[in-house]
Amino acid sequence: MSKSTYDTTLVEDLAKLINEHELAEIEYDTEGLRLRVTRIPASGFVTAAPVAATVPAASAAPAAAPAAPSAQSETQIKGEPVKSPMVGVVYTAPEPNAAPYVSVGDTVSADQTLFLVEAMKTFNPVKAPRSGKVVQILVSDRSPVEYDQPLLILE
């Protein structure tokens, strides 16, 4: 099976799986066909692209779209952004139905846990780089995040 011809129902099935299980991304690889389906956080669209030499061009466009609103938010509010250390899914609370780690207006201390980012079934804490006040939270619970994406603004 060549990379340019594949059954579109496969892509639709992968898109359904990604939505049903609230995944950020799913890969499928069999007999020379390799697909990656990714959910774009800002718009909720699901895209599919064969993983090949064209992938950087395909993934560059969606990554650029969410960056513009974040840049505007940072310039309107004074403070330092705390950014995601990796690609993954962000969790704002230690467990479902628990209070969030931080809320807007909270004063945090250096090294206090602000979020968890799950990557490859591992939960990684995102800690405050310094003491300060939380001015704005830029992500919602269980949303996919990119590397270096601003998560909150610390004054």
ROMITI-338940 format. One record per residue: x, y, z of N, C-alpha, C, O in turn. Coordinates in steps of 0.02 Angstrom, whole numbers, padded with zeros to 5 digits, always signed. Layout:
N
XYZXYZXYZXYZ/...
END
This chain:
155
+00042-00059+00000+00000+00000+00000+00044+00062+00000+00089+00067+00042/+00034+00108-00046+00077+00167-00049+00054+00218+00002-00002+00215+00028/+00098+00266+00016+00084+00317+00067+00028+00364+00046-00005+00394+00088/+00017+00372-00019-00033+00420-00042-00103+00390-00048-00151+00427-00054/-00109+00323-00047-00175+00293-00052-00188+00251+00011-00151+00205+00027/-00241+00268+00045-00261+00231+00104-00336+00240+00113-00367+00286+00085/-00365+00196+00150-00436+00195+00162-00455+00252+00209-00430+00255+00265/-00499+00297+00187-00518+00355+00228-00558+00334+00290-00561+00371+00338/-00588+00275+00289-00624+00253+00348-00575+00241+00406-00594+00248+00464/-00514+00222+00391-00463+00214+00443-00452+00281+00478-00449+00283+00539/-00445+00334+00440-00434+00400+00468-00495+00420+00510-00487+00447+00565/-00555+00407+00485-00616+00423+00522-00619+00384+00587-00638+00412+00639/-00601+00320+00585-00601+00279+00646-00551+00305+00697-00565+00307+00757/-00492+00325+00674-00441+00353+00719-00465+00419+00749-00454+00432+00808/-00499+00459+00709-00526+00523+00733-00579+00511+00787-00582+00547+00836/-00621+00460+00777-00672+00443+00827-00638+00421+00892-00660+00442+00947/-00586+00380+00887-00550+00358+00947-00520+00416+00985-00523+00419+01047/-00491+00463+00949-00459+00520+00980-00510+00563+01017-00496+00589+01071/-00570+00570+00988-00622+00609+01021-00653+00571+01080-00663+00600+01133/-00668+00507+01071-00700+00467+01124-00657+00463+01186-00683+00465+01242/-00592+00459+01178-00547+00450+01234-00509+00514+01253-00464+00513+01294/-00529+00570+01222-00499+00635+01235-00422+00633+01231-00388+00657+01275/-00397+00602+01178-00325+00597+01167-00300+00659+01130-00338+00691+01094/-00237+00675+01138-00207+00729+01101-00182+00705+01033-00182+00743+00984/-00162+00641+01030-00132+00616+00969-00135+00539+00969-00135+00507+01021/-00139+00511+00909-00137+00438+00902-00099+00421+00839-00105+00455+00788/-00058+00369+00842-00020+00346+00784-00042+00276+00765-00059+00235+00808/-00041+00261+00700-00059+00196+00673-00005+00177+00623+00011+00216+00578/+00024+00117+00631+00079+00096+00588+00068+00023+00570+00066-00020+00614/+00063+00008+00504+00056-00060+00482+00078-00066+00409+00062-00023+00368/+00115-00117+00393+00135-00134+00325+00153-00074+00282+00129-00067+00226/+00195-00031+00307+00219+00026+00267+00175+00088+00270+00194+00140+00243/+00117+00083+00300+00073+00141+00307+00077+00165+00379+00067+00127+00426/+00093+00229+00386+00099+00257+00453+00060+00322+00454+00073+00368+00415/+00011+00326+00499-00031+00385+00506-00025+00413+00576-00018+00376+00624/-00029+00479+00581-00032+00513+00646-00093+00559+00643-00097+00601+00598/-00138+00552+00690-00197+00595+00694-00188+00636+00758-00176+00609+00812/-00194+00702+00751-00182+00748+00806-00241+00795+00815-00270+00819+00766/-00259+00807+00877-00312+00855+00893-00278+00923+00902-00229+00928+00939/-00304+00974+00870-00277+01042+00878-00316+01075+00934-00377+01083+00928/-00282+01096+00989-00317+01121+01047-00360+01182+01036-00416+01186+01063/-00338+01231+00998-00373+01294+00992-00441+01287+00958-00489+01319+00979/-00447+01245+00908-00508+01242+00869-00546+01176+00877-00604+01172+00857/-00514+01125+00904-00547+01061+00912-00548+01019+00849-00578+00965+00849/-00517+01042+00794-00514+01003+00733-00469+00943+00742-00424+00944+00783/-00481+00893+00703-00438+00834+00702-00408+00830+00633-00444+00835+00583/-00342+00821+00629-00309+00816+00564-00275+00749+00559-00258+00717+00609/-00265+00727+00497-00228+00665+00486-00176+00679+00433-00189+00712+00382/-00116+00654+00445-00063+00663+00397-00020+00601+00396-00002+00575+00449/-00003+00576+00336+00044+00521+00334+00111+00544+00363+00134+00599+00348/+00141+00503+00404+00204+00521+00435+00258+00505+00384+00276+00448+00372/+00284+00558+00354+00336+00551+00303+00373+00617+00299+00372+00656+00347/+00406+00630+00243+00445+00691+00236+00401+00753+00238+00425+00808+00252/+00336+00746+00225+00292+00805+00225+00266+00823+00293+00233+00874+00300/+00279+00783+00345+00252+00796+00411+00273+00863+00440+00230+00897+00467/+00337+00884+00436+00354+00949+00465+00313+01006+00435+00293+01052+00472/+00300+01005+00371+00259+01057+00341+00188+01054+00366+00158+01106+00379/+00160+00994+00373+00091+00986+00396+00084+01006+00469+00035+01037+00488/+00133+00989+00511+00127+01005+00581+00147+01077+00597+00129+01102+00650/+00183+01110+00552+00203+01179+00565+00144+01226+00562+00141+01273+00602/+00097+01215+00517+00040+01260+00511-00006+01258+00573-00022+01311+00599/-00027+01199+00598-00070+01199+00657-00035+01227+00719-00068+01259+00759/+00029+01215+00727+00064+01240+00785+00068+01316+00785+00068+01347+00838/+00070+01347+00727+00075+01419+00723+00010+01453+00741+00011+01508+00768/-00046+01422+00727-00111+01453+00739-00124+01469+00813-00143+01525+00828/-00115+01421+00861-00129+01437+00930-00079+01486+00961-00095+01518+01011/-00020+01495+00932+00031+01538+00961+00010+01611+00959+00028+01649+01005/-00027+01633+00909-00045+01703+00903-00088+01727+00962-00072+01780+00990/-00141+01692+00983-00180+01716+01039-00140+01718+01104-00149+01764+01144/-00095+01669+01115-00055+01669+01175-00009+01729+01178-00001+01760+01231/+00020+01747+01121+00065+01804+01119+00026+01868+01135+00053+01911+01170/-00035+01874+01112-00075+01933+01127-00091+01935+01201-00087+01989+01232/-00109+01879+01232-00125+01876+01302-00066+01898+01345-00074+01934+01395/-00006+01876+01326+00053+01892+01365+00068+01967+01364+00090+01994+01414/+00056+01999+01307+00072+02070+01303+00020+02113+01339+00037+02169+01359/-00041+02089+01346-00093+02128+01379-00088+02125+01455-00108+02173+01489/-00061+02072+01482-00057+02064+01554+00017+02063+01574+00057+02028+01544/+00033+02104+01624+00102+02106+01648+00117+02043+01687+00075+02018+01725/+00176+02018+01678+00197+01959+01714+00240+01913+01672+00252+01926+01614/+00261+01860+01704+00305+01811+01672+00266+01747+01658+00234+01720+01703/+00268+01724+01595+00232+01662+01581+00269+01601+01610+00331+01598+01607/+00232+01554+01636+00260+01489+01655+00241+01443+01598+00182+01434+01583/+00291+01412+01566+00280+01374+01505+00285+01299+01517+00317+01275+01564/+00253+01262+01473+00254+01189+01477+00323+01163+01460+00353+01184+01410/+00349+01118+01500+00416+01090+01487+00415+01036+01433+00468+01012+01413/+00355+01015+01411+00350+00960+01363+00282+00958+01330+00236+00994+01350/+00276+00917+01279+00213+00904+01246+00175+00853+01289+00205+00804+01312/+00111+00863+01299+00072+00815+01338+00003+00841+01351-00024+00883+01314/-00028+00816+01404-00094+00837+01426-00085+00869+01494-00055+00840+01539/-00113+00929+01503-00105+00965+01566-00163+00949+01613-00221+00945+01592/-00146+00940+01676-00196+00929+01728-00189+00986+01779-00134+01000+01802/-00244+01018+01795-00243+01075+01841-00254+01055+01913-00246+01096+01958/-00272+00992+01925-00284+00967+01993-00250+00899+02001-00235+00865+01952/-00237+00880+02064-00203+00817+02075-00244+00755+02058-00215+00702+02045/-00310+00761+02057-00354+00705+02039-00421+00734+02018-00437+00791+02033/-00461+00694+01982-00527+00718+01961-00569+00741+02020-00567+00711+02074/-00607+00794+02010-00652+00823+02061-00616+00853+02121-00648+00870+02171/-00550+00860+02119-00512+00892+02173-00503+00966+02156-00511+00986+02098/-00488+01005+02206-00475+01076+02196-00413+01084+02153-00366+01044+02158/-00411+01136+02110-00352+01146+02068-00291+01165+02111-00297+01190+02166/-00232+01152+02082-00171+01171+02117-00169+01245+02132-00152+01266+02187/-00188+01286+02082-00188+01359+02090-00249+01389+02055-00277+01359+02009/-00267+01447+02077-00321+01486+02046-00296+01557+02035-00246+01578+02065/-00330+01594+01992-00312+01664+01981-00318+01701+02047-00367+01694+02083/-00266+01740+02062-00265+01778+02124-00224+01745+02179-00206+01777+02228/-00209+01680+02172-00169+01645+02223-00097+01671+02222-00070+01688+02170/-00068+01672+02281+00003+01687+02288+00039+01620+02295+00021+01579+02337/+00089+01609+02253+00126+01546+02254+00198+01558+02275+00224+01613+02268/+00229+01506+02299+00300+01510+02318+00341+01472+02266+00316+01431+02228/+00406+01487+02266+00451+01454+02219+00448+01378+02229+00444+01355+02286/+00449+01341+02175+00446+01267+02175+00379+01238+02195+00375+01177+02206/+00327+01279+02201+00260+01252+02216+00232+01222+02151+00241+01251+02098/+00200+01165+02156+00170+01132+02097+00110+01172+02073+00065+01188+02111/+00111+01188+02008+00058+01227+01977+00012+01183+01935-00049+01192+01933/+00042+01134+01900+00006+01088+01856+00043+01022+01854+00098+01015+01880/+00011+00973+01823+00045+00911+01803+00038+00907+01727-00014+00923+01699/+00091+00885+01694+00088+00871+01622+00102+00797+01613+00155+00772+01632/+00053+00763+01583+00060+00691+01570+00090+00681+01501+00064+00707+01452/+00144+00644+01500+00176+00626+01437+00197+00553+01442+00234+00535+01488/+00173+00512+01396+00190+00441+01395+00176+00407+01462+00217+00370+01488/+00116+00420+01488+00091+00389+01550+00130+00409+01612+00124+00377+01664/+00170+00462+01607+00207+00488+01664+00183+00558+01680+00178+00600+01635/+00169+00571+01744+00146+00637+01766+00205+00677+01790+00241+00657+01836/+00216+00734+01757+00273+00777+01772+00248+00842+01802+00208+00877+01771/+00271+00860+01863+00248+00922+01893+00278+00983+01858+00336+00983+01837/+00237+01035+01851+00261+01100+01827+00263+01144+01888+00211+01158+01919/+00322+01167+01907+00330+01204+01969+00340+01278+01955+00364+01298+01902/+00322+01319+02003+00332+01392+01998+00406+01407+01998+00443+01383+02041/+00429+01447+01949+00501+01464+01947+00521+01513+02002+00580+01518+02019/+00472+01548+02030+00485+01598+02083+00419+01611+02119+00366+01588+02098/+00423+01648+02173+00363+01668+02209+00327+01722+02169+00358+01759+02131/+00261+01726+02177+00224+01778+02143+00149+01765+02147+00126+01719+02181/+00112+01807+02111+00039+01802+02110+00016+01777+02042+00041+01800+01990/-00031+01730+02042-00058+01703+01979-00107+01755+01951-00158+01770+01982/-00090+01782+01893-00131+01835+01862-00180+01805+01812-00237+01829+01807/-00159+01753+01775-00202+01723+01725-00182+01651+01714-00123+01634+01712/-00232+01608+01707-00220+01538+01689-00242+01530+01616-00299+01545+01599/-00196+01507+01574-00207+01505+01502-00229+01438+01474-00241+01432+01414/-00234+01387+01517-00253+01320+01494-00311+01293+01536-00323+01316+01592/-00346+01245+01508-00399+01213+01546-00378+01141+01562-00334+01113+01531/-00411+01113+01612-00394+01046+01634-00401+00995+01578-00449+00997+01539/-00354+00950+01574-00352+00895+01525-00347+00918+01453-00368+00882+01408/-00319+00976+01442-00310+00999+01373-00239+00982+01349-00192+00982+01389/-00231+00968+01285-00164+00955+01259-00122+01019+01258-00148+01073+01244/-00059+01012+01273-00013+01069+01272+00049+01051+01232+00068+00993+01226/+00080+01102+01205+00141+01095+01166+00201+01115+01209+00193+01148+01261/+00260+01096+01187+00321+01116+01220+00326+01193+01218+00314+01223+01166/+00343+01223+01273+00355+01295+01279+00290+01336+01273+00294+01397+01265/+00233+01305+01277+00168+01341+01275+00156+01373+01343+00163+01339+01394/+00139+01438+01345+00123+01470+01409+00063+01437+01442+00011+01427+01411/+00069+01421+01507+00016+01390+01545-00019+01439+01591-00080+01437+01600/+00020+01484+01621-00008+01536+01664+00039+01595+01665+00097+01590+01645/+00012+01652+01689+00053+01713+01696+00062+01725+01770+00014+01727+01809/+00125+01733+01790+00144+01744+01860+00170+01815+01867+00218+01834+01832/+00140+01854+01910+00161+01924+01921+00212+01928+01975+00235+01983+01991/
END
